[in-house]
Amino acid sequence: MGLINIVADENILLLDEFFGGLAKITKVNGRTISAEQVAHADALVLRSTAKITPAILSQSKVQFVGTCTIGTDHLAKDYMDANNIVWRNAPGCNAAGVGDYAIACLNHAWQTLGIDPSKVTIGIVGAGNVGGRLAQRLRSAGFNLLICDAPQAEAGQNGLVELDELLAQSQIVCLHTPLTTNGLHATDNLINSQRIRSLAKNTVLISAGRGEVIDQQALLARQQQHNDLHLYMDVWHQEPNIDTQLFGYSHCVTPHIAGHSLEGKMRGTHMIYQALCQHFGLQEGKALEHLIPEPALAKLTISPSATAKQAMQQACNAVYPLMQDDARMRCMQNSNDFDLLRKNYPVRREFSSLRLDGIADAEISDMMVGLGFGLANEL
């Protein structure tokens, strides 16, 4: 088989390394992808910024659409299914990165607001690849959780609670649902105006799923009136044309980068590479483990006298200084800057890339391992 024609988002990490030997690659701006650009493509390799509609595909010869992300709400899946166009996503590729983001937010709330995550109830809304893995980490760290996932509850999964119960009992709420607009368990506007009004004063709200899950105008209205919620906002309505009014009422604002770890991006590309090779009957010639670089910081010594709060602060900030992302976001002038922040996002490694040494307290050690860090003595 000769080289296939791929149209790909120019911002996909390792695009040339994985696909260069298989295909002729045309790189485009995913946000503005058009029918003309894909007319002669055999395959599309994209990210969530590319909205793939029937109009884009209808006059093309595209056989395969791969998104190097977990989410699929940007794909016309029903149209593709009806027209024998294979589509694939990369479930779980950035789950660790989004989990790191949520844990970095917990750390910030502990350091600046005095909200100890081990002493309160944390509610996780959505227990799929991202929320489910975050729940495993937080449980392993010894934190108290409530979890809501309506589709899983309907399927008979035990240990889940209703959303309103979770919101009433959780001082920290993490949103990790996909965006669905139809069906019994649609998540569009899931955190609606009534639920926003019902949130207890000083609730920490971490939004790292999809912006439209929250009624953003109702959230802004509450903050303008009371300013009594602690907001960590990574996702927004109408990206990249976002309303920046919430910036002034939020502790941390970021440009939909919760899952933008180096490892997560690489996993997503690798998973779509594997799926494309399988679809076209091509031999895989590249392995992910040979392409992931060594981290700049592989080991951190924590003082034996450090408290849990100090250990979490040192380790989180060593790998992911969250508030640097916030500072960059607050300099945003227009919608172009939103995409530029994503395109030029600095290299960020996952917590698992760092091994900790020197921790003397077994409970603190267990907490840090649960949160995703390694221990130097495990080598």
Sequence and secondary structure as in RCSB ss.txt:
>XXXX:A:sequence
MGLINIVADENILLLDEFFGGLAKITKVNGRTISAEQVAHADALVLRSTAKITPAILSQSKVQFVGTCTIGTDHL
AKDYMDANNIVWRNAPGCNAAGVGDYAIACLNHAWQTLGIDPSKVTIGIVGAGNVGGRLAQRLRSAGFNLLICDA
PQAEAGQNGLVELDELLAQSQIVCLHTPLTTNGLHATDNLINSQRIRSLAKNTVLISAGRGEVIDQQALLARQQQ
HNDLHLYMDVWHQEPNIDTQLFGYSHCVTPHIAGHSLEGKMRGTHMIYQALCQHFGLQEGKALEHLIPEPALAKL
TISPSATAKQAMQQACNAVYPLMQDDARMRCMQNSNDFDLLRKNYPVRREFSSLRLDGIADAEISDMMVGLGFGL
ANEL
>XXXX:A:secstr
   EEEEEETT TTHHHHHTTTEEEEEE GGG  HHHHTT SEEEE TT  B HHHHTTS   EEEESSS  TTB
 HHHHHHTT EEE  TTTTHHHHHHHHHHHHHHHHHHH   TTSSEEEEE  SHHHHHHHHHHHHTT EEEEE H
HHHHTT SS   HHHHHHH SEEEE      SSTT  TT B HHHHHHS TT EEEE S GGGB HHHHHHHHHH
T  SEEEE   TTTTS  GGGGGG SEE SS TT  HHHHHHHHHHHHHHHHHHHT      GGGTS   S  EE
E  TT  HHHHHHHHHHHH  HHHHHHHHHT  SHHHHHHHHHT      GGG EEE    HHHHHHHHHHT EE
GGG 
